[in-house]
Amino acid sequence: MTPKEEFYFHPQDSKFHKEITIFPIENEDGSITKYFDSKDSREHYILPDKMVSKSLDIMSLIKMLDKNSFFFVIHAEIVGIVTVADLRKGAVRMFFYLLLYRLENQMKMYFKERMSETKFIELAKPKCRLQEKMYELSVFEECSFYDYLVALKNYNVFKQKHNLSIRDVEQFGGLDKFRNWIMHPSREEVKVKIDSDMDYNRYLFKQLDRIQKLEILLQDS
């Protein structure tokens, strides 16, 4: 969020900041009821559909920014602007990291409650169990996020329960690359080609949808 103290206003600032498209318009009493959009070169009233509460959670904001590129943030009065560009900030990455961590634990408990280590190793063929030796930790503690996704794809009970094909389950495979990208965004092998802030948000929204769908399937199994 860009706080009110850092706003660029119209008309005094808009002609100097061509990279910005939304400029609030400040009234004489300091209130803000309108904004200028440089894309259509028009002034607009700030209507309720362009406002969000300061207490809005990140998950809801991502869904809302899938259809709108910005919102004014309200806390009794306008206190800031949030745009799709804000989704590139560290707090959003941390949010997704925690979601994926929770999902990984859900997958771990799902398999741990339903089968032995030997059966899981047959399904997932995890790299952490390629060598024939004694292991100190359980395979459920050592295998990777990717291993759990592979196990889901190969577990017929899961697929039959939800009437899923292998291709249906494979749609969740992209979450592994997404997880690696969230953790290591600068690595060449996990970089994601995104051309604009709106494309960036759509990518995040798509991954959020996948995470939520898989969580529901695991909870309903």
C-alpha positions in Angstrom: 0.0 0.0 0.0 1.1 3.5 -0.7 0.2 5.6 2.3 -1.6 9.0 2.0 1.6 10.8 3.0 3.3 9.5 -0.1 0.5 10.3 -2.6 1.2 12.2 -5.8 -1.8 14.5 -6.4 -3.5 15.9 -9.5 -2.9 18.3 -11.0 0.3 19.4 -9.3 2.1 16.1 -9.6 0.5 14.2 -12.5 2.4 16.0 -15.2 5.8 15.0 -13.6 5.1 11.3 -13.0 4.1 9.6 -16.2 4.8 6.1 -14.8 1.8 6.5 -12.4 -1.8 6.3 -13.7 -3.9 7.1 -10.6 -3.7 10.5 -8.9 -5.9 11.5 -6.0 -7.4 14.9 -6.0 -7.2 16.7 -2.7 -10.0 19.1 -1.7 -9.3 22.4 0.2 -10.2 20.8 3.5 -7.7 17.9 2.9 -10.3 15.3 2.1 -10.2 13.1 -1.0 -13.3 12.3 -2.9 -12.1 12.2 -6.5 -9.1 10.9 -8.5 -7.6 11.5 -11.9 -6.9 8.5 -14.2 -4.2 9.3 -16.8 -5.2 6.4 -19.0 -8.5 8.1 -20.0 -7.4 11.7 -18.9 -10.6 12.0 -16.8 -11.5 12.8 -13.2 -13.7 10.2 -11.4 -15.5 10.1 -8.0 -14.2 7.5 -5.6 -17.2 5.2 -5.4 -17.6 2.3 -2.9 -16.5 -0.3 -5.5 -13.1 1.4 -5.5 -12.7 1.2 -1.7 -11.3 -1.5 0.6 -10.9 -1.7 4.3 -7.5 -1.4 5.8 -8.2 -4.6 7.7 -8.9 -6.6 4.5 -6.9 -9.8 4.4 -4.3 -10.5 1.6 -6.2 -13.5 0.2 -9.4 -11.4 -0.4 -7.3 -8.5 -1.8 -5.6 -10.8 -4.4 -9.1 -12.0 -5.5 -10.4 -8.4 -5.8 -7.3 -7.2 -7.7 -7.9 -9.9 -10.3 -10.6 -7.7 -11.7 -9.5 -4.2 -10.6 -6.1 -2.7 -10.8 -6.3 -0.5 -7.7 -8.4 0.4 -4.7 -8.4 3.3 -2.2 -7.8 2.0 1.4 -10.2 3.2 4.0 -9.8 3.5 7.8 -12.5 6.1 8.7 -11.0 8.1 5.8 -8.7 7.4 2.9 -5.4 6.3 4.2 -3.7 4.9 1.1 -3.9 3.3 -2.3 -3.2 -0.4 -3.1 -2.5 -1.6 -6.6 -1.5 -4.8 -8.4 2.1 -3.6 -8.1 1.9 -4.0 -4.4 1.5 -7.8 -4.9 5.2 -7.9 -5.8 6.1 -7.0 -2.2 7.7 -9.3 0.4 4.6 -9.6 2.5 2.7 -11.3 -0.3 5.5 -13.7 -0.9 5.5 -14.6 2.8 1.8 -15.1 2.7 2.1 -17.6 -0.2 5.0 -19.3 1.5 2.9 -19.9 4.6 0.0 -21.2 2.5 2.3 -23.6 0.8 3.9 -24.7 4.0 0.4 -25.4 5.4 -0.6 -27.3 2.3 2.6 -29.5 2.5 1.7 -30.4 6.1 -1.8 -31.3 5.0 -0.4 -33.6 2.4 2.0 -35.1 4.9 -0.8 -35.9 7.4 -3.0 -37.2 4.6 -0.6 -39.9 3.7 0.8 -40.5 7.2 -2.7 -41.4 8.4 -3.5 -43.7 5.5 -0.4 -45.8 4.8 2.9 -47.1 5.9 6.3 -45.6 4.9 6.9 -48.5 2.5 3.6 -47.9 0.7 4.3 -44.2 0.4 7.8 -44.9 -1.0 6.2 -47.1 -3.7 3.8 -44.3 -4.7 6.1 -41.3 -4.6 9.6 -42.9 -5.2 11.2 -40.0 -3.3 14.8 -39.1 -4.0 15.4 -39.1 -0.3 15.0 -42.9 -0.3 17.0 -43.9 -3.3 19.9 -45.4 -1.2 19.5 -48.7 0.6 20.6 -47.7 4.1 19.2 -47.0 7.6 17.5 -43.6 7.9 17.1 -41.8 11.1 13.9 -39.8 10.2 10.6 -40.9 8.8 10.2 -40.6 5.0 7.2 -38.3 5.8 9.6 -35.9 7.5 12.3 -36.0 4.8 10.4 -36.1 1.5 9.7 -32.9 -0.5 6.6 -31.0 -1.6 7.1 -32.5 -5.1 7.1 -36.0 -3.6 3.7 -35.5 -2.1 2.3 -34.2 -5.4 3.7 -37.3 -7.2 2.1 -39.6 -4.5 -1.3 -37.9 -5.0 -1.1 -38.5 -8.8 -0.3 -42.1 -8.2 -2.8 -42.8 -5.4 -5.9 -44.3 -6.9 -7.9 -44.0 -3.7 -7.6 -40.2 -3.8 -8.4 -40.0 -7.5 -11.4 -42.4 -7.2 -12.8 -40.6 -4.2 -13.0 -37.3 -6.1 -13.5 -38.7 -9.6 -10.2 -37.3 -10.8 -8.1 -38.4 -13.8 -4.3 -38.3 -13.7 -4.5 -35.1 -15.8 -6.8 -33.5 -13.2 -4.3 -34.2 -10.5 -1.4 -33.1 -12.6 -2.8 -29.5 -12.6 -1.5 -29.2 -9.1 2.0 -30.1 -10.2 2.6 -26.4 -11.1 2.5 -25.6 -7.4 6.0 -27.1 -6.9 7.5 -24.7 -9.4 5.5 -21.9 -7.8 6.8 -22.8 -4.4 10.4 -22.8 -5.7 9.8 -19.4 -7.3 8.3 -18.0 -4.1 11.4 -19.1 -2.2 14.0 -18.3 -4.8 12.6 -15.7 -7.3 16.0 -14.8 -8.8 17.0 -18.3 -9.8 17.0 -18.7 -13.6 15.5 -22.2 -13.5 12.4 -21.0 -11.6 11.9 -17.6 -13.1 8.4 -16.9 -14.4 7.8 -14.8 -17.5 5.3 -12.1 -16.5 4.8 -9.1 -18.8 2.7 -6.8 -16.6 1.4 -6.2 -13.1 -2.0 -7.5 -14.1 -0.5 -10.7 -15.5 1.5 -11.1 -12.2 -1.7 -10.9 -10.3 -3.5 -13.4 -12.5 -0.6 -15.8 -12.0 -0.9 -15.4 -8.2 -4.7 -15.8 -8.4 -4.3 -19.0 -10.4 -1.9 -20.5 -7.9 -4.2 -19.4 -5.0 -7.1 -21.1 -6.7 -5.0 -24.3 -7.0 -3.9 -24.2 -3.4 -7.5 -23.8 -2.2 -8.9 -26.5 -4.4 -6.3 -29.0 -3.2 -6.8 -28.1 0.4 -10.6 -28.8 0.0 -9.9 -32.2 -1.7 -7.6 -33.2 1.1 -10.0 -32.1 3.8 -12.9 -34.0 2.1 -11.0 -37.3 1.8 
